[in-house]
């Protein structure tokens, strides 16, 4: 980042904070006017305590950190409007949540629901309008030949040509494609009808960089067979201060995402298959704890009745404790109401021949080990309620792939099925609302992976909403 870019980023940071102050001031004015009927003149003459000023400065510092975490100050040249607006929405939502925490911690009476809703709405609209205005101005400048970045592409394979087409046709992104860098190979004739040209071979690249304006080099070479070329180009780009871009699909993995990380001063590229943003998982955990705690209080009478019923109808403990596999196959103890006779697990070997489920799991519609009262608990899913304690402990979530016993995991024969263990298990998931015991094992696993690939907080809420009628109807319960 050059001096001009650093200055623009600093100005953007100041603008964002000024707009947040504007949104806060407007929200405060509307709140005070609603409560006291104050005029604008009266509002401006109000005195502010030093303590409140300090809290507000702390809030601005938190907002600045949140905006940085969500990447609002990184280059948005290659991202679309929707992605930027979504990041703004996430940022203002988390900032509003920080106001809730500050208001509770410092006992600020002004932090009402109406004020918070107004601040969230105004800050989102104002910041979004400002960013879209800046984007529109930048787009106009780029189309008119200003604020351009000149790019070379290493390699002339189909992926490289496709990327060159995208860069060349999107003038609003402000890139000018200089050409390809490659040695002669059998695929060269395919470039004839593209309108692009090869401006240098690898041997002449150093001289080309010395004589031409080049801001970025995109590498589209096979990682294994062209490692030497890629490493030499990386060194050249470092020496010239040129940005180097790699396509993340260098290993042919379809689901893997990438992110840059730093450890003790060294730079690393990490791969992951899940969403990497911290804030959605933080909100998910807060919802887990809040809902689980409220549910335990609400269902306390039912828990008590179930415990008494188990004790009166069958000898043995009230709770069934079993070792299950959680996130990354970490083992934990799951809590359920006991619905079977004591030592039921020891009797499983004799019933294996009657297993009605496909795959490694064990299911029997008329399992003789289930007690009469236990069958009622299973039909109503009341036996699952103690897992709310697992949610509070952090072993499980409300929504996620079901935690499996060690015995079932040992029967897995496909590695793709094991990806389900890369997230925290849950009480309910897509399997529960799509037939439960009525679907095959492979379909179950595919539903778990679908949940992971499409995960969002909104999806969790929809699954929770669908779980209630599924439980009431007793669909697929075994």
FENNORSUL-V757781 format. One record per residue. RES is the residue in one letter. BURIAL is # if it has 9 or more other C-alpha atoms within 8 Angstrom, else .. D_LAST is the distance of its C-alpha to the last C-alpha in whole Angstrom. Layout:
res = [RES/RES]
burial = [BURIAL/BURIAL]
d_last = [D_LAST/D_LAST]
This chain:
res = [X/X/X/X/X/X/X/X/X/X/X/X/X/X/X/X/X/X/X/X/X/X/X/X/X/X/X/X/X/X/X/X/X/X/X/X/X/X/X/X/X/X/X/X/X/X/X/X/X/X/X/X/X/X/X/X/X/X/X/X/X/X/X/X/X/X/X/X/X/X/X/X/X/X/X/X/X/X/X/X/X/X/X/X/X/X/X/X/X/X/X/X/X/X/X/X/X/X/X/X/X/X/X/X/X/X/X/X/X/X/X/X/X/X/X/X/X/X/X/X/X/X/X/X/X/X/X/X/X/X/X/X/X/X/X/X/X/X/X/X/X/X/X/X/X/X/X/X/X/X/X/X/X/X/X/X/X/X/X/X/X/X/X/X/X/X/X/X/X/X/X/X/X/X/X/X/X/X/X/X/X/X/X/X/X/X/X/X/X/X/X/X/X/X/X/X/X/X/X/X/X/X/X/X/X/X/X/X/X/X/X/X/X/X/X/X/X/X/X/X/X/X/X/X/X/X/X/X/X/X/X/X/X/X/X/X/X/X/X/X/X/X/X/X/X/X/X/X/X/X/X/X/X/X/X/X/X/X/X/X/X/X/X/X/X/X/X/X/X/X/X/X/X/X/X/X/X/X/X/X/X/X/X/X/X/X/X/X/X/X/X/X/X/X/X/X/X/X/X/X/X/X/X/X/X/X/X/X/X/X/X/X/X/X/X/X/X/X/X/X/X/X/X/X/X/X/X/X/X/X/X/X/X/X/X/X/X/X/X/X/X/X/X/X/X/X/X/X/X/X/X/X/X/X/X/X/X/X/X/X/X/X/X/X/X/X/X/X/X/X/X/X/X/X/X/X/X/X/X/X/X/X/X/X/X/X/X/X/X/X/X/X/X/X/X/X/X/X/X/X/X/X/X/X/X/X/X/X/X/X/X/X/X/X/X/X/X/X/X/X/X/X/X/X/X/X/X/X/X/X/X/X/X/X/X/X/X/X/X/X/X/X/X/X/X/X/X/X/X/X/X/X/X/X/X/X/X/X/X/X/X/X/X/X/X/X/X/X/X/X/X/X/X/X/X/X/X/X]
burial = [./././././#/././#/././#/#/././#/#/./#/#/././#/#/./#/#/#/#/./#/#/#/./././././././././#/./././././././././#/./#/./././#/#/./#/#/#/./#/#/#/./#/./#/#/././././././././././#/#/./#/#/#/#/#/#/#/#/#/#/./#/#/#/./#/#/./././././././#/./././#/#/./#/#/#/./#/#/#/./#/#/#/./././#/./././././#/#/#/#/#/#/././././#/#/#/#/#/#/#/#/#/#/././#/#/././#/././#/#/./#/#/./#/#/#/#/#/./#/#/#/#/./././././#/././#/././././././#/./#/#/#/././#/././#/#/././././#/#/#/#/#/#/#/#/./#/././#/#/././#/./././#/./#/#/././././#/./#/././././././././././././#/#/./././././././././././././#/./././././././#/./././#/#/././#/#/././#/#/./#/#/././././././#/././#/#/./#/#/#/././././././#/./#/././#/#/#/#/#/././././#/./#/#/#/#/#/#/#/#/././#/././././././././././#/./#/./#/#/#/#/#/#/./././././#/#/./#/#/#/./#/#/#/#/#/#/#/#/#/#/#/#/#/#/#/#/././#/#/#/#/#/#/#/#/#/./#/#/./#/#/./#/#/././././#/#/./#/#/#/#/#/#/#/#/#/#/#/#/#/#/./#/#/#/././#/#/././#/#/#/#/#/#/./#/#/././#/./././#/#/././#/#/./#/#/././#/#/././#/./#/#/.]
d_last = [61/64/66/66/62/62/64/62/59/61/62/58/57/60/59/55/56/59/56/54/57/58/54/54/57/57/53/55/58/56/54/57/59/56/56/60/62/63/66/65/69/67/64/66/68/66/66/63/63/63/59/58/60/58/55/55/57/54/51/53/53/49/49/52/49/46/48/49/45/44/47/49/52/52/53/51/54/51/48/48/48/44/44/46/45/42/43/45/43/41/44/45/41/41/45/44/41/44/46/43/43/47/47/45/47/50/50/51/51/52/48/47/44/47/49/46/45/48/49/46/47/50/50/47/50/53/52/50/53/56/54/54/57/58/56/58/61/60/59/63/64/63/63/67/67/67/64/63/62/63/61/61/58/58/57/58/54/52/50/53/55/52/52/56/55/53/55/58/57/56/59/58/56/60/60/62/62/64/63/62/63/62/64/65/62/61/59/62/63/60/61/64/63/61/64/63/65/65/68/68/67/65/69/70/67/69/72/70/69/72/74/71/69/65/63/59/59/55/54/53/53/51/50/51/54/56/55/59/60/57/58/62/61/59/62/64/62/62/66/66/64/62/58/56/53/50/48/44/43/45/43/41/38/36/34/36/38/41/43/46/46/49/49/52/54/53/51/48/45/42/39/35/32/31/33/36/37/37/36/33/31/33/32/29/29/31/28/26/28/29/26/24/27/27/23/23/27/25/22/24/24/20/20/23/21/18/20/22/19/18/22/22/20/19/22/21/21/19/18/16/19/18/20/19/21/22/25/27/25/26/24/23/21/18/18/14/14/14/11/12/16/19/19/16/16/20/18/16/19/19/16/16/18/15/13/11/11/15/16/16/13/11/8/7/6/8/9/12/12/10/13/13/14/11/8/10/10/7/7/10/9/12/11/12/16/18/17/20/22/22/23/26/27/26/24/21/22/20/20/19/18/15/16/15/16/20/18/17/20/22/21/22/24/25/27/26/23/24/26/22/23/27/25/24/20/18/15/15/16/17/13/12/14/14/11/9/7/9/12/14/15/18/17/15/18/21/19/19/23/23/23/25/28/28/27/29/29/28/25/24/25/23/20/20/21/18/16/17/16/13/12/14/13/9/9/6/4/0]
